[in-house]
Amino acid sequence: MTKFLNAFLIGLIAGLGILYFYWRDGQQSALILELQNSLESLAQQTEELQQSTSDLPLVISEMEPTYLPPIQQDIYESRHNAITTAIAHTKDAVVGINVVQVREYANPLRSDPFFRMLFNDKMWPRTVKRSLTNIGSGFITTPDGYIVTNEHVVRDAVEITVTTTAGDKYEAEVIGTDPLLDMALLKINGENLPFITWANSEDAIVGEWVIAIGNPYGLFDVNDQPSVSVGVISALQRNFERDSDGRLYSDMIQTDAAINRGNSGGPLINAEGKALGMNTMIFSESGGSVGIGFAIPAHRIIDSIDDLLRGGVNRDYWIGIRATDMTGIMWRKLGLTQNRGALVTSVDASSPAAEAGIQVWDVICEINGYPIDTSADAREYLRNNDLRVGQTITMSINRQGTYHDFVLELKPQPGSQTNLEG
């Protein structure tokens, strides 16, 4: 009996072992079959995905080509707007300008009585020359290398180096300067250079987007790339009186785009990628940008370039009259209803004033429509307008109570000083 039970148990255990091995093999077969089905499904999905993305645009980058889903493609395209496009089209035509200048300063030793007593002018001259460096911006306007910038950037320059975004450095030649308008035209030797075209600045709109591009604080030297700031046109036709350096800024474009030291001479670009003007000056108590900057408009720059290419302009004109203010009741005796105007006291023979018919005792009441209350007003008008030889001006004259208009053609100045004097 015991032997039978032992045999039975051994057989049972062996049978269970055989059954287990069969069950395990079945499970493994099922798993293998499931894995095969999953792989076939994944292959089918991959094929469908490739077919569905075949129409998407390919985005090229420094990494391997990738495909963007539609929503990411929309984001990518939204980052590229009119501003970024205008910058991309113009930045390579903007240059950094480094200048070595020589200027004369009063010799500080001349103010010391001890040195003046011991040494003469040959040993201690009244002035001393010093070399200075200056930075600025400019932009190429023709493919053969003509560059515009501000005159104050290159004034007294003995060496001018122009750096492009390609890292190339050129020695620049000064073709001409116009200190009154703060304009300078340079030339570098190059071919097929990137350049900026001109916008019609007379069609500029207050509030439209503009971009100031340049070399603030010499940052161009870091990696040969200009700096960009964006703003709007704040105002148009801003006119200023002559500054202490004799410059006359008129018809200026005002912008809140940041303009800092070194930006002078860089372009003010519109959203079409064209130059509306040239960044020139700012109003600031700190010396940095406070959002009040000014650019010379393109139409004035274009006219100035033409003048400089022809050798410059002659502003040493001759009018040929002297005038003063009226005193006491003189205005009543001259038939005026009020004491205003500049009284002509002398007229030079053969002068533009004489040829126009102006006489002594005439009273100048207007010049080109500008009201003249005193002789100082007449001088201010002539000083603060860009008048040139060959142009004409119209003077409204009161002669014994009757008004007359006289047209004067400005002629070259003879040897003596005969402009309006008080």
C-alpha positions as CSV (number, residue, x, y, z in Angstrom):
1,M,0.0,0.0,0.0
2,T,2.8,2.4,0.9
3,K,4.5,1.7,-2.3
4,F,1.4,2.4,-4.3
5,L,0.9,5.7,-2.6
6,N,4.5,6.7,-3.2
7,A,4.2,5.8,-6.9
8,F,0.9,7.7,-7.2
9,L,2.4,10.8,-5.6
10,I,5.4,10.7,-7.9
11,G,3.2,10.3,-10.9
12,L,1.0,13.2,-9.8
13,I,4.0,15.5,-9.3
14,A,5.4,14.6,-12.7
15,G,2.1,15.2,-14.3
16,L,1.7,18.6,-12.7
17,G,5.3,19.5,-13.8
18,I,4.4,18.5,-17.4
19,L,1.2,20.6,-17.3
20,Y,3.1,23.6,-15.9
21,F,5.7,23.5,-18.7
22,Y,2.9,23.3,-21.3
23,W,1.1,26.3,-19.7
24,R,4.3,28.3,-19.6
25,D,5.0,27.7,-23.3
26,G,1.5,28.8,-24.1
27,Q,1.9,32.0,-22.2
28,Q,5.2,32.8,-24.0
29,S,3.6,32.1,-27.4
30,A,0.8,34.4,-26.6
31,L,3.2,37.2,-25.5
32,I,5.2,36.7,-28.7
33,L,2.1,36.9,-30.8
34,E,1.0,40.0,-29.0
35,L,4.4,41.6,-29.5
36,Q,4.3,40.8,-33.2
37,N,0.9,42.4,-33.5
38,S,2.1,45.5,-31.7
39,L,5.1,45.9,-34.0
40,E,2.9,45.5,-37.0
41,S,0.5,48.2,-35.7
42,L,3.4,50.5,-34.9
43,A,4.8,50.1,-38.4
44,Q,1.4,50.9,-39.9
45,Q,1.1,54.1,-37.7
46,T,4.6,55.2,-38.7
47,E,3.7,54.9,-42.3
48,E,0.5,56.9,-41.8
49,L,2.4,59.6,-39.9
50,Q,5.0,59.9,-42.7
51,Q,2.2,60.3,-45.3
52,S,0.3,62.9,-43.2
53,T,3.5,65.1,-42.7
54,S,4.7,64.9,-46.2
55,D,3.0,68.2,-47.0
56,L,4.5,70.1,-44.0
57,P,7.3,72.7,-44.7
58,L,10.8,71.5,-43.9
59,V,12.5,73.8,-41.3
60,I,16.2,74.1,-42.0
61,S,18.5,74.7,-39.1
62,E,22.0,73.9,-37.9
63,M,20.6,70.7,-36.5
64,E,19.1,67.8,-38.6
65,P,16.0,68.8,-40.7
66,T,12.7,68.5,-38.7
67,Y,9.1,68.9,-39.5
68,L,6.9,71.2,-37.5
69,P,3.3,70.5,-36.7
70,P,0.8,73.1,-38.0
71,I,0.5,75.0,-34.6
72,Q,4.3,75.2,-34.2
73,Q,4.6,76.4,-37.8
74,D,2.1,79.2,-37.1
75,I,4.2,80.3,-34.1
76,Y,7.4,80.2,-36.1
77,E,5.9,82.3,-38.9
78,S,4.4,84.8,-36.4
79,R,7.9,85.7,-35.1
80,H,8.9,86.9,-38.6
81,N,7.1,90.2,-39.1
82,A,7.7,93.4,-41.0
83,I,10.1,94.7,-38.4
84,T,12.4,91.6,-38.4
85,T,12.2,91.5,-42.2
86,A,13.2,95.1,-42.6
87,I,16.1,94.6,-40.2
88,A,17.3,91.5,-42.0
89,H,17.3,93.4,-45.4
90,T,19.2,96.5,-44.1
91,K,21.5,95.6,-41.2
92,D,24.4,94.5,-43.5
93,A,24.5,97.9,-45.1
94,V,25.1,99.6,-41.7
95,V,28.7,100.3,-40.8
96,G,30.7,101.2,-37.7
97,I,32.9,104.3,-38.0
98,N,36.1,104.8,-36.0
99,V,37.8,108.2,-36.3
100,V,41.1,109.6,-35.2
101,Q,40.8,113.4,-34.9
102,V,43.3,116.2,-34.2
103,R,41.9,119.2,-32.4
104,E,43.4,122.4,-31.1
105,Y,43.0,123.4,-27.5
106,A,44.2,126.5,-25.6
107,N,47.6,125.8,-24.0
108,P,46.9,125.7,-20.2
109,L,50.5,126.9,-19.5
110,R,49.6,130.2,-21.3
111,S,47.3,131.1,-18.4
112,D,50.2,131.0,-16.0
113,P,51.9,134.4,-15.7
114,F,55.2,132.8,-14.6
115,F,55.5,130.8,-17.9
116,R,54.4,133.7,-20.0
117,M,57.2,135.8,-18.4
118,L,60.0,133.2,-19.0
119,F,59.1,131.7,-22.3
120,N,58.0,133.1,-25.7
121,D,55.3,131.9,-28.1
122,K,57.6,129.6,-30.0
123,M,58.3,127.6,-26.9
124,W,54.8,127.8,-25.4
125,P,52.3,128.3,-28.3
126,R,48.8,129.6,-27.6
127,T,47.2,126.4,-28.7
128,V,48.2,122.7,-28.5
129,K,47.1,119.8,-30.8
130,R,45.7,116.6,-29.4
131,S,44.7,113.3,-31.0
132,L,41.3,112.0,-30.0
133,T,39.2,109.0,-31.1
134,N,35.5,109.2,-32.0
135,I,32.9,106.6,-32.9
136,G,29.8,106.8,-35.0
137,S,27.6,105.0,-37.5
138,G,27.0,105.2,-41.2
139,F,25.2,103.3,-43.9
140,I,26.0,102.4,-47.5
141,T,23.8,104.0,-50.1
142,T,25.3,102.6,-53.3
143,P,26.8,99.2,-54.2
144,D,30.2,100.9,-55.0
145,G,30.7,102.2,-51.5
146,Y,29.3,105.7,-50.9
147,I,28.4,106.1,-47.2
148,V,26.5,108.9,-45.4
149,T,27.1,109.9,-41.8
150,N,27.0,113.0,-39.7
151,E,29.6,115.7,-40.1
152,H,30.2,115.9,-36.4
153,V,31.3,112.2,-36.5
154,V,34.2,112.9,-38.9
155,R,35.0,116.5,-38.1
156,D,38.8,117.2,-37.9
157,A,39.4,113.6,-38.9
158,V,42.9,112.5,-40.0
159,E,42.0,108.8,-40.2
160,I,38.6,107.1,-40.8
161,T,38.1,103.4,-40.5
162,V,34.8,101.8,-41.6
163,T,33.9,98.3,-40.4
164,T,31.2,96.2,-42.1
165,T,29.1,93.4,-40.7
166,A,31.3,91.0,-42.7
167,G,34.2,92.0,-40.5
168,D,35.9,93.9,-43.3
169,K,37.7,97.1,-42.5
170,Y,38.2,100.0,-45.0
171,E,40.0,103.3,-45.0
172,A,37.3,105.8,-46.0
173,E,37.8,109.0,-48.1
174,V,35.8,112.1,-47.3
175,I,34.1,113.2,-50.5
176,G,32.6,116.2,-48.9
177,T,31.0,117.7,-45.7
178,D,28.3,120.2,-45.0
179,P,28.8,121.5,-41.4
180,L,25.6,123.5,-41.5
181,L,23.4,120.5,-42.2
182,D,25.7,118.1,-40.2
183,M,26.1,115.9,-43.3
184,A,29.2,114.0,-44.5
185,L,29.7,111.8,-47.6
186,L,32.4,109.1,-47.5
187,K,33.7,106.6,-50.0
188,I,35.2,103.2,-49.6
189,N,36.6,101.0,-52.3
190,G,34.2,98.1,-52.8
191,E,32.0,96.4,-55.3
192,N,28.5,94.8,-55.0
193,L,28.2,96.0,-51.4
194,P,24.9,95.8,-49.6
195,F,23.1,99.1,-49.6
196,I,20.0,100.8,-48.3
197,T,17.5,102.5,-50.6
198,W,15.7,105.8,-49.7
199,A,12.1,106.2,-48.5
200,N,10.0,109.2,-49.4
201,S,10.4,111.0,-46.0
202,E,7.8,113.5,-47.0
203,D,5.2,110.7,-46.9
204,A,6.2,109.7,-43.4
205,I,3.3,109.2,-40.9
206,V,3.3,110.1,-37.2
207,G,2.9,106.9,-35.3
208,E,4.3,104.5,-37.9
209,W,7.0,102.0,-36.8
210,V,10.6,102.9,-37.3
211,I,13.9,101.2,-36.5
212,A,17.1,102.9,-35.4
213,I,20.2,100.9,-36.4
214,G,23.8,101.8,-35.4
215,N,26.9,101.5,-33.3
216,P,26.0,102.8,-29.8
217,Y,29.0,103.0,-27.5
218,G,31.1,101.2,-30.0
219,L,29.4,97.8,-29.6
220,F,29.9,97.2,-33.3
221,D,33.5,96.3,-32.4
222,V,32.4,93.4,-30.2
223,N,31.1,91.2,-33.1
224,D,30.7,93.4,-36.1
225,Q,27.0,93.6,-35.7
226,P,24.9,96.8,-35.3
227,S,22.4,97.4,-32.5
228,V,18.7,97.8,-33.2
229,S,16.0,99.7,-31.4
230,V,12.4,100.0,-32.4
231,G,10.0,102.9,-31.9
232,V,7.5,105.1,-33.7
233,I,7.6,108.5,-35.4
234,S,6.7,110.9,-32.6
235,A,6.5,114.1,-34.7
236,L,7.5,115.6,-38.0
237,Q,9.0,118.9,-39.3
238,R,10.8,119.8,-36.0
239,N,12.8,123.0,-36.6
240,F,15.6,124.2,-34.4
241,E,17.8,127.3,-34.3
242,R,21.5,127.1,-35.0
243,D,23.4,125.4,-32.2
244,S,26.6,126.6,-30.6
245,D,28.6,124.7,-33.3
246,G,26.8,126.5,-36.1
247,R,24.7,123.5,-37.2
248,L,21.1,124.1,-38.4
249,Y,18.6,121.3,-37.9
250,S,15.3,121.8,-39.7
251,D,12.4,119.6,-40.8
252,M,13.6,116.9,-38.4
253,I,11.9,113.6,-37.7
254,Q,11.3,113.0,-34.0
255,T,11.3,109.4,-32.7
256,D,11.2,107.5,-29.4
257,A,13.4,104.7,-30.7
258,A,16.5,104.6,-28.5
259,I,19.4,106.7,-29.9
260,N,22.6,106.8,-27.9
261,R,26.2,107.9,-28.2
262,G,27.6,106.2,-31.3
263,N,24.2,106.0,-33.1
264,S,24.9,109.3,-34.9
265,G,25.0,108.7,-38.6
266,G,23.0,105.4,-38.6
267,P,19.8,105.0,-40.6
268,L,16.2,105.4,-39.3
269,I,14.4,102.6,-41.2
270,N,10.7,102.2,-41.9
271,A,8.8,98.9,-41.9
272,E,9.5,98.6,-45.7
273,G,13.2,98.4,-45.1
274,K,14.0,101.8,-46.5
275,A,15.8,104.8,-44.9
276,L,13.5,107.5,-43.8
277,G,16.4,109.5,-42.3
278,M,19.7,109.6,-40.5
279,N,19.8,109.5,-36.7
280,T,21.6,112.7,-35.5
281,M,20.8,114.0,-32.1
282,I,18.8,113.6,-28.9
283,F,17.4,115.6,-26.1
284,S,18.8,114.3,-22.8
285,E,19.9,115.6,-19.4
286,S,21.8,112.4,-18.6
287,G,23.5,111.9,-22.0
288,G,21.6,108.7,-22.7
289,S,18.3,108.1,-24.5
290,V,15.1,109.3,-22.9
291,G,13.0,108.6,-26.0
292,I,13.4,112.0,-27.6
293,G,15.6,111.5,-30.7
294,F,15.8,113.3,-34.0
295,A,16.8,112.2,-37.5
296,I,17.6,114.3,-40.6
297,P,14.9,113.4,-43.2
298,A,15.8,111.5,-46.3
299,H,14.8,114.2,-48.8
300,R,17.3,116.6,-47.2
301,I,20.1,114.0,-47.2
302,I,19.5,113.2,-50.9
303,D,19.7,116.9,-51.8
304,S,22.9,117.3,-49.7
305,I,24.5,114.3,-51.4
306,D,23.9,115.9,-54.8
307,D,25.4,119.1,-53.5
308,L,28.5,117.4,-52.1
309,L,29.0,115.4,-55.3
310,R,29.0,118.8,-57.2
311,G,31.6,120.2,-54.8
312,G,29.4,121.7,-52.1
313,V,27.2,124.8,-51.8
314,N,27.9,128.5,-51.5
315,R,26.1,130.1,-48.6
316,D,28.2,133.2,-48.5
317,Y,25.4,135.2,-50.1
318,W,25.0,139.0,-50.4
319,I,21.9,141.0,-49.8
320,G,23.4,144.5,-49.6
321,I,21.4,146.3,-47.0
322,R,21.7,147.5,-43.4
323,A,18.8,147.9,-41.1
324,T,18.1,149.0,-37.6
325,D,15.1,149.4,-35.2
326,M,12.8,152.5,-35.3
327,T,13.0,154.8,-32.3
328,G,10.6,157.3,-30.8
329,I,7.7,158.2,-33.1
330,M,9.7,157.5,-36.2
331,W,7.2,154.8,-37.2
332,R,4.4,157.4,-37.3
333,K,6.4,159.6,-39.6
334,L,7.0,156.6,-41.9
335,G,3.2,156.0,-42.3
336,L,3.1,152.9,-40.2
337,T,0.2,152.0,-37.9
338,Q,2.4,150.4,-35.3
339,N,6.1,150.3,-34.3
340,R,7.2,147.1,-35.9
341,G,9.7,146.3,-38.7
342,A,13.4,146.8,-39.6
343,L,14.2,150.2,-41.0
344,V,16.6,150.2,-44.0
345,T,19.4,152.6,-43.3
346,S,21.7,151.9,-46.3
347,V,21.6,150.0,-49.6
348,D,24.8,149.0,-51.4
349,A,25.1,149.9,-55.0
350,S,24.6,147.0,-57.5
351,S,23.5,144.8,-54.6
352,P,20.6,142.4,-54.9
353,A,18.6,144.8,-52.7
354,A,19.4,147.7,-55.0
355,E,18.5,145.8,-58.1
356,A,15.2,144.7,-56.6
357,G,14.3,148.3,-55.9
358,I,14.7,148.5,-52.1
359,Q,15.5,152.1,-50.8
360,V,16.6,153.8,-47.7
361,W,13.7,154.5,-45.3
362,D,11.9,151.4,-46.4
363,V,10.7,149.2,-43.5
364,I,11.0,145.5,-43.8
365,C,7.9,143.8,-42.4
366,E,8.2,140.2,-43.7
367,I,10.8,137.9,-45.2
368,N,9.4,135.0,-47.1
369,G,6.2,135.4,-45.0
370,Y,8.1,135.4,-41.7
371,P,7.0,138.5,-39.6
372,I,9.8,141.0,-38.8
373,D,9.1,143.1,-35.7
374,T,12.7,144.2,-35.2
375,S,16.0,144.1,-37.0
376,A,17.0,141.2,-34.8
377,D,14.1,139.2,-36.3
378,A,15.5,139.8,-39.7
379,R,19.0,138.6,-38.7
380,E,17.4,135.6,-36.9
381,Y,15.5,134.5,-40.0
382,L,18.6,134.8,-42.3
383,R,20.7,132.9,-39.7
384,N,18.3,130.1,-39.1
385,N,17.4,129.2,-42.7
386,D,19.5,127.4,-45.3
387,L,19.8,130.2,-47.8
388,R,22.2,129.9,-50.7
389,V,23.7,131.9,-53.6
390,G,21.3,131.7,-56.5
391,Q,18.1,131.4,-54.4
392,T,15.5,134.1,-54.1
393,I,13.8,135.7,-51.1
394,T,10.7,137.9,-51.0
395,M,10.7,140.9,-48.7
396,S,7.5,142.7,-47.8
397,I,8.3,146.4,-47.5
398,N,6.3,149.3,-46.1
399,R,7.1,152.5,-48.0
400,Q,5.3,155.5,-46.6
401,G,2.3,153.5,-45.6
402,T,2.0,151.3,-48.7
403,Y,3.1,147.7,-48.8
404,H,5.2,146.3,-51.7
405,D,6.8,142.9,-52.3
406,F,10.4,142.8,-53.6
407,V,12.1,139.6,-54.9
408,L,15.8,139.5,-54.3
409,E,18.2,137.0,-55.9
410,L,21.0,136.2,-53.6
411,K,24.4,136.9,-55.1
412,P,28.0,135.8,-54.0
413,Q,29.4,138.0,-51.2
414,P,31.9,140.6,-52.3
415,G,34.9,141.4,-50.1
416,S,33.1,143.7,-47.6
417,Q,30.5,142.6,-45.1
418,T,27.1,143.9,-46.3
419,N,24.5,141.5,-44.7
420,L,21.8,142.8,-42.5
421,E,23.2,144.5,-39.4
422,G,21.6,146.1,-36.4
